Amino acid sequence: MTDRELLELAAKAAGIEIDSWVNDSPVVVKMFRGHLPNYEEWNPLTDDGDALRLAVKVCITLVPYPTERETRRAIVCAAAEFGRVTP
């Protein structure tokens, strides 16, 4: 499975709607300011904060891995499995 497929399924599991893609990272609406949306990159494969928020959103209990990169990938892979079975 490609990183893009992982991210799309993980976003689906977390109820996150991907608006577009920039530099191989999904862009999502994080919040609205007034009537204007604030678009930001969301990539739990590269961002610790996005990965941990994803884990909380899909109720994943973490067991430490040797490196941050592997921990982030484990979170996204687990969330992608939830997304695969989510209607």
Sequence and secondary structure as in RCSB ss.txt:
>XXXX:A:sequence
MTDRELLELAAKAAGIEIDSWVNDSPVVVKMFRGHLPNYEEWNPLTDDGDALRLAVKVCITLVPYPTERETRRAI
VCAAAEFGRVTP
>XXXX:A:secstr
  HHHHHHHHHHHHT  EEEEETTEEEEEEEEETTEEEEEE  TTT HHHHHHHHHHTT      SSHHHHHHHH
HHHHHHHHHH  
